[in-house]
Amino acid sequence: MEKVKLSGPTMVLLVRNLEESIEFYKRLGFTYELIGGPDVQHVHMNRDSVTFILHPAKNKSDVIPFSSVEGGLYFDAFCYTDVRMLLEEFKTKGIEIVDGPHLNDFFSEFTIKDIDGYRIAFGG
């Protein structure tokens, strides 16, 4: 029996201000796509095989990135990429690096933070 392929995963990010979050992810090179029907609408922000679903929080206090809680990791999402090339791209766009860059021949990595405090690490 042939194994069924999966794609993704796709992460849901609960955001305080949908329009501001859309603009932030567009600066990172993501494209915008409105998804859903009259009862549930959210936004897909896509870049290559990475998709973040942005969903507006009804209560702004509900937006609590995993990286900000005691015992949480230093990132909320991790993307594999050519670190040096992406780092140069983000530098030209003025994207703030909050950790790193940690560059070496074995594995390199850096982390950014979005406007809701979600930390996204890029490594490879």
N, CA, C and O atoms as a GROMACS GRO file, in nm:
protein
  496
    1MET      N    1   0.085  -0.119   0.000
    1MET     CA    2   0.000   0.000   0.000
    1MET      C    3   0.089   0.125   0.000
    1MET      O    4   0.183   0.135   0.079
    2GLU      N    5   0.059   0.218  -0.088
    2GLU     CA    6   0.137   0.341  -0.098
    2GLU      C    7   0.110   0.430   0.022
    2GLU      O    8  -0.005   0.446   0.064
    3LYS      N    9   0.216   0.489   0.074
    3LYS     CA   10   0.205   0.578   0.189
    3LYS      C   11   0.155   0.715   0.142
    3LYS      O   12   0.206   0.770   0.044
    4VAL      N   13   0.056   0.769   0.210
    4VAL     CA   14  -0.001   0.899   0.176
    4VAL      C   15   0.094   1.009   0.221
    4VAL      O   16   0.143   1.007   0.334
    5LYS      N   17   0.122   1.103   0.133
    5LYS     CA   18   0.212   1.214   0.165
    5LYS      C   19   0.137   1.322   0.242
    5LYS      O   20   0.021   1.352   0.215
    6LEU      N   21   0.206   1.380   0.338
    6LEU     CA   22   0.154   1.494   0.413
    6LEU      C   23   0.231   1.618   0.371
    6LEU      O   24   0.346   1.608   0.329
    7SER      N   25   0.169   1.731   0.381
    7SER     CA   26   0.240   1.856   0.358
    7SER      C   27   0.220   1.944   0.481
    7SER      O   28   0.137   1.916   0.567
    8GLY      N   29   0.298   2.048   0.488
    8GLY     CA   30   0.288   2.134   0.605
    8GLY      C   31   0.401   2.103   0.701
    8GLY      O   32   0.509   2.067   0.654
    9PRO      N   33   0.383   2.114   0.828
    9PRO     CA   34   0.259   2.153   0.894
    9PRO      C   35   0.234   2.303   0.880
    9PRO      O   36   0.321   2.380   0.840
   10THR      N   37   0.115   2.341   0.912
   10THR     CA   38   0.076   2.481   0.910
   10THR      C   39   0.048   2.523   1.054
   10THR      O   40  -0.020   2.452   1.127
   11MET      N   41   0.101   2.637   1.094
   11MET     CA   42   0.083   2.684   1.231
   11MET      C   43  -0.023   2.792   1.236
   11MET      O   44  -0.029   2.880   1.150
   12VAL      N   45  -0.105   2.786   1.339
   12VAL     CA   46  -0.204   2.890   1.365
   12VAL      C   47  -0.144   2.987   1.466
   12VAL      O   48  -0.100   2.946   1.574
   13LEU      N   49  -0.142   3.114   1.431
   13LEU     CA   50  -0.095   3.218   1.521
   13LEU      C   51  -0.212   3.310   1.555
   13LEU      O   52  -0.268   3.375   1.466
   14LEU      N   53  -0.248   3.314   1.681
   14LEU     CA   54  -0.352   3.403   1.729
   14LEU      C   55  -0.290   3.542   1.739
   14LEU      O   56  -0.189   3.560   1.808
   15VAL      N   57  -0.349   3.641   1.672
   15VAL     CA   58  -0.288   3.774   1.664
   15VAL      C   59  -0.378   3.882   1.722
   15VAL      O   60  -0.500   3.869   1.722
   16ARG      N   61  -0.316   3.989   1.770
   16ARG     CA   62  -0.390   4.101   1.830
   16ARG      C   63  -0.453   4.191   1.724
   16ARG      O   64  -0.567   4.234   1.738
   17ASN      N   65  -0.378   4.219   1.617
   17ASN     CA   66  -0.425   4.308   1.512
   17ASN      C   67  -0.395   4.242   1.378
   17ASN      O   68  -0.280   4.238   1.334
   18LEU      N   69  -0.498   4.192   1.313
   18LEU     CA   70  -0.481   4.114   1.191
   18LEU      C   71  -0.413   4.194   1.081
   18LEU      O   72  -0.321   4.143   1.017
   19GLU      N   73  -0.456   4.316   1.058
   19GLU     CA   74  -0.398   4.396   0.949
   19GLU      C   75  -0.251   4.425   0.972
   19GLU      O   76  -0.172   4.417   0.877
   20GLU      N   77  -0.212   4.457   1.094
   20GLU     CA   78  -0.070   4.483   1.123
   20GLU      C   79   0.013   4.356   1.107
   20GLU      O   80   0.126   4.362   1.058
   21SER      N   81  -0.042   4.242   1.148
   21SER     CA   82   0.030   4.116   1.134
   21SER      C   83   0.048   4.080   0.987
   21SER      O   84   0.154   4.032   0.947
   22ILE      N   85  -0.056   4.103   0.906
   22ILE     CA   86  -0.046   4.077   0.762
   22ILE      C   87   0.068   4.159   0.703
   22ILE      O   88   0.148   4.106   0.626
   23GLU      N   89   0.076   4.285   0.738
   23GLU     CA   90   0.181   4.372   0.683
   23GLU      C   91   0.319   4.326   0.728
   23GLU      O   92   0.414   4.330   0.649
   24PHE      N   93   0.333   4.281   0.853
   24PHE     CA   94   0.461   4.231   0.901
   24PHE      C   95   0.506   4.111   0.818
   24PHE      O   96   0.620   4.106   0.772
   25TYR      N   97   0.417   4.013   0.798
   25TYR     CA   98   0.456   3.892   0.725
   25TYR      C   99   0.479   3.921   0.577
   25TYR      O  100   0.559   3.852   0.513
   26LYS      N  101   0.411   4.020   0.521
   26LYS     CA  102   0.441   4.061   0.383
   26LYS      C  103   0.584   4.114   0.373
   26LYS      O  104   0.652   4.088   0.274
   27ARG      N  105   0.630   4.188   0.476
   27ARG     CA  106   0.769   4.236   0.477
   27ARG      C  107   0.867   4.120   0.476
   27ARG      O  108   0.978   4.134   0.424
   28LEU      N  109   0.828   4.006   0.532
   28LEU     CA  110   0.914   3.888   0.533
   28LEU      C  111   0.908   3.811   0.401
   28LEU      O  112   0.977   3.710   0.385
   29GLY      N  113   0.827   3.857   0.307
   29GLY     CA  114   0.818   3.791   0.177
   29GLY      C  115   0.704   3.692   0.166
   29GLY      O  116   0.698   3.616   0.070
   30PHE      N  117   0.612   3.692   0.262
   30PHE     CA  118   0.497   3.603   0.257
   30PHE      C  119   0.386   3.666   0.174
   30PHE      O  120   0.374   3.788   0.168
   31THR      N  121   0.306   3.582   0.110
   31THR     CA  122   0.189   3.630   0.036
   31THR      C  123   0.064   3.607   0.118
   31THR      O  124   0.061   3.522   0.207
   32TYR      N  125  -0.039   3.684   0.087
   32TYR     CA  126  -0.163   3.687   0.163
   32TYR      C  127  -0.272   3.611   0.090
   32TYR      O  128  -0.286   3.621  -0.032
   33GLU      N  129  -0.351   3.534   0.167
   33GLU     CA  130  -0.466   3.465   0.110
   33GLU      C  131  -0.576   3.457   0.216
   33GLU      O  132  -0.555   3.400   0.323
   34LEU      N  133  -0.694   3.515   0.187
   34LEU     CA  134  -0.808   3.506   0.278
   34LEU      C  135  -0.875   3.371   0.260
   34LEU      O  136  -0.904   3.331   0.147
   35ILE      N  137  -0.900   3.301   0.370
   35ILE     CA  138  -0.956   3.166   0.368
   35ILE      C  139  -1.080   3.164   0.456
   35ILE      O  140  -1.091   3.240   0.552
   36GLY      N  141  -1.174   3.076   0.423
   36GLY     CA  142  -1.288   3.053   0.510
   36GLY      C  143  -1.416   3.108   0.453
   36GLY      O  144  -1.420   3.167   0.346
   37GLY      N  145  -1.520   3.086   0.530
   37GLY     CA  146  -1.653   3.130   0.489
   37GLY      C  147  -1.707   3.236   0.582
   37GLY      O  148  -1.631   3.303   0.652
   38PRO      N  149  -1.838   3.251   0.584
   38PRO     CA  150  -1.898   3.359   0.664
   38PRO      C  151  -1.881   3.339   0.815
   38PRO      O  152  -1.880   3.437   0.890
   39ASP      N  153  -1.868   3.216   0.861
   39ASP     CA  154  -1.859   3.192   1.005
   39ASP      C  155  -1.715   3.192   1.057
   39ASP      O  156  -1.690   3.238   1.168
   40VAL      N  157  -1.623   3.141   0.978
   40VAL     CA  158  -1.482   3.135   1.020
   40VAL      C  159  -1.396   3.189   0.907
   40VAL      O  160  -1.389   3.132   0.798
   41GLN      N  161  -1.331   3.300   0.934
   41GLN     CA  162  -1.237   3.356   0.837
   41GLN      C  163  -1.103   3.374   0.903
   41GLN      O  164  -1.094   3.415   1.018
   42HIS      N  165  -1.000   3.343   0.830
   42HIS     CA  166  -0.865   3.369   0.875
   42HIS      C  167  -0.778   3.391   0.752
   42HIS      O  168  -0.824   3.379   0.638
   43VAL      N  169  -0.654   3.422   0.778
   43VAL     CA  170  -0.564   3.457   0.669
   43VAL      C  171  -0.449   3.357   0.664
   43VAL      O  172  -0.391   3.323   0.767
   44HIS      N  173  -0.418   3.310   0.544
   44HIS     CA  174  -0.298   3.229   0.522
   44HIS      C  175  -0.189   3.322   0.473
   44HIS      O  176  -0.208   3.398   0.378
   45MET      N  177  -0.073   3.316   0.539
   45MET     CA  178   0.046   3.387   0.493
   45MET      C  179   0.142   3.278   0.448
   45MET      O  180   0.185   3.196   0.528
   46ASN      N  181   0.176   3.277   0.318
   46ASN     CA  182   0.254   3.169   0.257
   46ASN      C  183   0.386   3.220   0.202
   46ASN      O  184   0.395   3.326   0.140
   47ARG      N  185   0.488   3.141   0.226
   47ARG     CA  186   0.616   3.162   0.158
   47ARG      C  187   0.675   3.023   0.136
   47ARG      O  188   0.708   2.953   0.231
   48ASP      N  189   0.687   2.986   0.010
   48ASP     CA  190   0.736   2.853  -0.028
   48ASP      C  191   0.649   2.748   0.041
   48ASP      O  192   0.527   2.748   0.022
   49SER      N  193   0.707   2.659   0.119
   49SER     CA  194   0.625   2.554   0.182
   49SER      C  195   0.586   2.587   0.326
   49SER      O  196   0.538   2.500   0.399
   50VAL      N  197   0.607   2.713   0.368
   50VAL     CA  198   0.571   2.756   0.503
   50VAL      C  199   0.441   2.835   0.496
   50VAL      O  200   0.427   2.928   0.416
   51THR      N  201   0.346   2.798   0.581
   51THR     CA  202   0.220   2.872   0.592
   51THR      C  203   0.192   2.900   0.739
   51THR      O  204   0.195   2.810   0.823
   52PHE      N  205   0.164   3.026   0.768
   52PHE     CA  206   0.115   3.066   0.899
   52PHE      C  207  -0.030   3.109   0.880
   52PHE      O  208  -0.060   3.192   0.795
   53ILE      N  209  -0.118   3.051   0.961
   53ILE     CA  210  -0.258   3.094   0.962
   53ILE      C  211  -0.269   3.201   1.069
   53ILE      O  212  -0.247   3.174   1.187
   54LEU      N  213  -0.304   3.322   1.028
   54LEU     CA  214  -0.325   3.431   1.123
   54LEU      C  215  -0.473   3.438   1.155
   54LEU      O  216  -0.557   3.451   1.066
   55HIS      N  217  -0.503   3.430   1.284
   55HIS     CA  218  -0.643   3.434   1.328
   55HIS      C  219  -0.656   3.542   1.435
   55HIS      O  220  -0.581   3.541   1.533
   56PRO      N  221  -0.751   3.634   1.418
   56PRO     CA  222  -0.763   3.743   1.514
   56PRO      C  223  -0.816   3.693   1.650
   56PRO      O  224  -0.913   3.617   1.657
   57ALA      N  225  -0.750   3.738   1.756
   57ALA     CA  226  -0.793   3.704   1.892
   57ALA      C  227  -0.913   3.791   1.930
   57ALA      O  228  -0.914   3.911   1.902
   58LYS      N  229  -1.011   3.731   1.992
   58LYS     CA  230  -1.124   3.812   2.042
   58LYS      C  231  -1.078   3.894   2.161
   58LYS      O  232  -1.122   4.008   2.179
   59ASN      N  233  -0.990   3.836   2.243
   59ASN     CA  234  -0.933   3.906   2.358
   59ASN      C  235  -0.782   3.916   2.337
   59ASN      O  236  -0.714   3.814   2.330
   60LYS      N  237  -0.732   4.037   2.327
   60LYS     CA  238  -0.589   4.057   2.301
   60LYS      C  239  -0.501   3.987   2.406
   60LYS      O  240  -0.389   3.946   2.375
   61SER      N  241  -0.551   3.973   2.528
   61SER     CA  242  -0.473   3.909   2.634
   61SER      C  243  -0.457   3.758   2.611
   61SER      O  244  -0.376   3.694   2.679
   62ASP      N  245  -0.532   3.701   2.518
   62ASP     CA  246  -0.519   3.558   2.486
   62ASP      C  247  -0.396   3.528   2.400
   62ASP      O  248  -0.360   3.411   2.385
   63VAL      N  249  -0.333   3.630   2.344
   63VAL     CA  250  -0.216   3.610   2.259
   63VAL      C  251  -0.094   3.592   2.350
   63VAL      O  252  -0.039   3.689   2.403
   64ILE      N  253  -0.054   3.467   2.367
   64ILE     CA  254   0.059   3.433   2.455
   64ILE      C  255   0.151   3.337   2.380
   64ILE      O  256   0.125   3.216   2.379
   65PRO      N  257   0.256   3.388   2.318
   65PRO     CA  258   0.349   3.299   2.248
   65PRO      C  259   0.410   3.196   2.343
   65PRO      O  260   0.442   3.227   2.458
   66PHE      N  261   0.425   3.075   2.294
   66PHE     CA  262   0.484   2.965   2.371
   66PHE      C  263   0.624   3.002   2.420
   66PHE      O  264   0.665   2.962   2.529
   67SER      N  265   0.697   3.078   2.338
   67SER     CA  266   0.834   3.117   2.374
   67SER      C  267   0.839   3.213   2.492
   67SER      O  268   0.946   3.233   2.550
   68SER      N  269   0.726   3.272   2.528
   68SER     CA  270   0.725   3.371   2.636
   68SER      C  271   0.686   3.312   2.772
   68SER      O  272   0.690   3.383   2.873
   69VAL      N  273   0.647   3.185   2.776
   69VAL     CA  274   0.604   3.126   2.903
   69VAL      C  275   0.719   3.047   2.966
   69VAL      O  276   0.807   2.997   2.896
   70GLU      N  277   0.718   3.037   3.096
   70GLU     CA  278   0.822   2.963   3.166
   70GLU      C  279   0.822   2.818   3.118
   70GLU      O  280   0.718   2.752   3.114
   71GLY      N  281   0.938   2.771   3.080
   71GLY     CA  282   0.951   2.635   3.029
   71GLY      C  283   0.934   2.624   2.879
   71GLY      O  284   0.954   2.517   2.822
   72GLY      N  285   0.896   2.734   2.814
   72GLY     CA  286   0.881   2.733   2.668
   72GLY      C  287   1.016   2.735   2.599
   72GLY      O  288   1.117   2.774   2.659
   73LEU      N  289   1.018   2.694   2.473
   73LEU     CA  290   1.140   2.701   2.394
   73LEU      C  291   1.171   2.846   2.357
   73LEU      O  292   1.090   2.935   2.384
   74TYR      N  293   1.286   2.869   2.297
   74TYR     CA  294   1.323   3.004   2.256
   74TYR      C  295   1.259   3.044   2.124
   74TYR      O  296   1.281   3.156   2.077
   75PHE      N  297   1.181   2.956   2.063
   75PHE     CA  298   1.111   2.988   1.939
   75PHE      C  299   0.972   2.926   1.942
   75PHE      O  300   0.945   2.829   2.013
   76ASP      N  301   0.883   2.986   1.860
   76ASP     CA  302   0.747   2.934   1.844
   76ASP      C  303   0.732   2.858   1.714
   76ASP      O  304   0.645   2.772   1.701
   77ALA      N  305   0.816   2.892   1.617
   77ALA     CA  306   0.815   2.824   1.487
   77ALA      C  307   0.959   2.816   1.439
   77ALA      O  308   1.041   2.903   1.469
   78PHE      N  309   0.988   2.709   1.365
   78PHE     CA  310   1.124   2.690   1.313
   78PHE      C  311   1.114   2.660   1.165
   78PHE      O  312   1.036   2.573   1.124
   79CYS      N  313   1.192   2.730   1.085
   79CYS     CA  314   1.193   2.711   0.940
   79CYS      C  315   1.335   2.677   0.896
   79CYS      O  316   1.430   2.746   0.933
   80TYR      N  317   1.349   2.571   0.818
   80TYR     CA  318   1.478   2.534   0.762
   80TYR      C  319   1.500   2.610   0.632
   80TYR      O  320   1.410   2.621   0.550
   81THR      N  321   1.622   2.662   0.615
   81THR     CA  322   1.649   2.745   0.498
   81THR      C  323   1.799   2.763   0.479
   81THR      O  324   1.880   2.711   0.555
   82ASP      N  325   1.835   2.837   0.377
   82ASP     CA  326   1.972   2.884   0.359
   82ASP      C  327   1.986   3.008   0.447
   82ASP      O  328   1.945   3.118   0.409
   83VAL      N  329   2.043   2.990   0.564
   83VAL     CA  330   2.045   3.094   0.666
   83VAL      C  331   2.116   3.221   0.619
   83VAL      O  332   2.065   3.331   0.638
   84ARG      N  333   2.231   3.206   0.559
   84ARG     CA  334   2.309   3.325   0.520
   84ARG      C  335   2.235   3.409   0.416
   84ARG      O  336   2.235   3.531   0.423
   85MET      N  337   2.172   3.344   0.320
   85MET     CA  338   2.098   3.420   0.217
   85MET      C  339   1.977   3.490   0.277
   85MET      O  340   1.950   3.606   0.247
   86LEU      N  341   1.903   3.419   0.364
   86LEU     CA  342   1.784   3.480   0.425
   86LEU      C  343   1.825   3.593   0.519
   86LEU      O  344   1.757   3.696   0.526
   87LEU      N  345   1.933   3.575   0.590
   87LEU     CA  346   1.982   3.679   0.679
   87LEU      C  347   2.011   3.807   0.602
   87LEU      O  348   1.974   3.916   0.646
   88GLU      N  349   2.076   3.795   0.488
   88GLU     CA  350   2.104   3.913   0.404
   88GLU      C  351   1.974   3.977   0.355
   88GLU      O  352   1.961   4.100   0.354
   89GLU      N  353   1.878   3.894   0.314
   89GLU     CA  354   1.749   3.947   0.268
   89GLU      C  355   1.681   4.026   0.379
   89GLU      O  356   1.634   4.137   0.357
   90PHE      N  357   1.676   3.968   0.499
   90PHE     CA  358   1.609   4.035   0.610
   90PHE      C  359   1.682   4.162   0.653
   90PHE      O  360   1.619   4.260   0.691
   91LYS      N  361   1.815   4.161   0.646
   91LYS     CA  362   1.891   4.282   0.680
   91LYS      C  363   1.854   4.397   0.588
   91LYS      O  364   1.838   4.510   0.633
   92THR      N  365   1.840   4.368   0.457
   92THR     CA  366   1.805   4.474   0.362
   92THR      C  367   1.664   4.527   0.386
   92THR      O  368   1.633   4.640   0.349
   93LYS      N  369   1.578   4.447   0.449
   93LYS     CA  370   1.441   4.488   0.479
   93LYS      C  371   1.427   4.548   0.618
   93LYS      O  372   1.318   4.592   0.657
   94GLY      N  373   1.536   4.552   0.694
   94GLY     CA  374   1.531   4.610   0.828
   94GLY      C  375   1.460   4.524   0.931
   94GLY      O  376   1.407   4.575   1.030
   95ILE      N  377   1.458   4.392   0.909
   95ILE     CA  378   1.394   4.301   1.005
   95ILE      C  379   1.490   4.281   1.122
   95ILE      O  380   1.606   4.247   1.103
   96GLU      N  381   1.440   4.302   1.244
   96GLU     CA  382   1.523   4.289   1.365
   96GLU      C  383   1.552   4.143   1.396
   96GLU      O  384   1.461   4.060   1.399
   97ILE      N  385   1.678   4.114   1.421
   97ILE     CA  386   1.720   3.981   1.464
   97ILE      C  387   1.728   3.985   1.616
   97ILE      O  388   1.800   4.068   1.671
   98VAL      N  389   1.654   3.897   1.686
   98VAL     CA  390   1.652   3.901   1.832
   98VAL      C  391   1.743   3.797   1.896
   98VAL      O  392   1.771   3.805   2.016
   99ASP      N  393   1.791   3.701   1.818
   99ASP     CA  394   1.889   3.604   1.867
   99ASP      C  395   1.975   3.561   1.750
   99ASP      O  396   1.925   3.521   1.644
  100GLY      N  397   2.106   3.569   1.770
  100GLY     CA  398   2.197   3.533   1.663
  100GLY      C  399   2.235   3.656   1.582
  100GLY      O  400   2.218   3.769   1.627
  101PRO      N  401   2.286   3.633   1.464
  101PRO     CA  402   2.298   3.504   1.398
  101PRO      C  403   2.413   3.421   1.456
  101PRO      O  404   2.519   3.474   1.492
  102HIS      N  405   2.390   3.293   1.464
  102HIS     CA  406   2.491   3.196   1.504
  102HIS      C  407   2.531   3.123   1.376
  102HIS      O  408   2.459   3.036   1.328
  103LEU      N  409   2.646   3.159   1.322
  103LEU     CA  410   2.688   3.107   1.193
  103LEU      C  411   2.810   3.017   1.207
  103LEU      O  412   2.910   3.055   1.268
  104ASN      N  413   2.801   2.897   1.151
  104ASN     CA  414   2.917   2.809   1.143
  104ASN      C  415   2.896   2.712   1.027
  104ASN      O  416   2.792   2.716   0.962
  105ASP      N  417   2.992   2.627   1.002
  105ASP     CA  418   2.984   2.536   0.888
  105ASP      C  419   2.894   2.415   0.913
  105ASP      O  420   2.855   2.346   0.819
  106PHE      N  421   2.860   2.390   1.039
  106PHE     CA  422   2.778   2.273   1.072
  106PHE      C  423   2.629   2.308   1.069
  106PHE      O  424   2.552   2.243   0.998
  107PHE      N  425   2.588   2.409   1.145
  107PHE     CA  426   2.447   2.448   1.151
  107PHE      C  427   2.442   2.595   1.191
  107PHE      O  428   2.503   2.634   1.290
  108SER      N  429   2.370   2.675   1.115
  108SER     CA  430   2.356   2.818   1.143
  108SER      C  431   2.211   2.850   1.174
  108SER      O  432   2.120   2.779   1.133
  109GLU      N  433   2.192   2.959   1.249
  109GLU     CA  434   2.057   2.990   1.294
  109GLU      C  435   2.046   3.136   1.337
  109GLU      O  436   2.143   3.195   1.385
  110PHE      N  437   1.927   3.193   1.319
  110PHE     CA  438   1.894   3.322   1.378
  110PHE      C  439   1.744   3.325   1.405
  110PHE      O  440   1.668   3.245   1.350
  111THR      N  441   1.704   3.418   1.491
  111THR     CA  442   1.564   3.426   1.533
  111THR      C  443   1.515   3.570   1.520
  111THR      O  444   1.586   3.664   1.554
  112ILE      N  445   1.391   3.585   1.472
  112ILE     CA  446   1.325   3.714   1.468
  112ILE      C  447   1.203   3.707   1.560
  112ILE      O  448   1.168   3.599   1.608
  113LYS      N  449   1.140   3.822   1.583
  113LYS     CA  450   1.017   3.825   1.664
  113LYS      C  451   0.915   3.908   1.590
  113LYS      O  452   0.945   4.019   1.545
  114ASP      N  453   0.792   3.856   1.578
  114ASP     CA  454   0.688   3.932   1.509
  114ASP      C  455   0.624   4.031   1.606
  114ASP      O  456   0.665   4.041   1.721
  115ILE      N  457   0.523   4.103   1.559
  115ILE     CA  458   0.465   4.210   1.640
  115ILE      C  459   0.383   4.160   1.758
  115ILE      O  460   0.350   4.237   1.848
  116ASP      N  461   0.349   4.031   1.759
  116ASP     CA  462   0.278   3.972   1.873
  116ASP      C  463   0.372   3.899   1.968
  116ASP      O  464   0.327   3.841   2.067
  117GLY      N  465   0.501   3.901   1.939
  117GLY     CA  466   0.598   3.837   2.026
  117GLY      C  467   0.632   3.694   1.987
  117GLY      O  468   0.712   3.630   2.055
  118TYR      N  469   0.572   3.643   1.878
  118TYR     CA  470   0.608   3.508   1.832
  118TYR      C  471   0.750   3.511   1.779
  118TYR      O  472   0.786   3.598   1.700
  119ARG      N  473   0.831   3.417   1.824
  119ARG     CA  474   0.970   3.407   1.780
  119ARG      C  475   0.980   3.299   1.672
  119ARG      O  476   0.939   3.184   1.691
  120ILE      N  477   1.035   3.339   1.559
  120ILE     CA  478   1.051   3.247   1.446
  120ILE      C  479   1.199   3.231   1.421
  120ILE      O  480   1.270   3.327   1.391
  121ALA      N  481   1.246   3.106   1.435
  121ALA     CA  482   1.387   3.075   1.412
  121ALA      C  483   1.404   3.019   1.272
  121ALA      O  484   1.318   2.947   1.220
  122PHE      N  485   1.516   3.055   1.211
  122PHE     CA  486   1.552   3.006   1.078
  122PHE      C  487   1.687   2.938   1.091
  122PHE      O  488   1.782   2.997   1.142
  123GLY      N  489   1.695   2.814   1.045
  123GLY     CA  490   1.820   2.741   1.060
  123GLY      C  491   1.847   2.646   0.945
  123GLY      O  492   1.758   2.611   0.868
  124GLY      N  493   1.972   2.607   0.934
  124GLY     CA  494   2.010   2.512   0.831
  124GLY      C  495   2.159   2.498   0.822
  124GLY      O  496   2.209   2.422   0.740
   0.00000   0.00000   0.00000
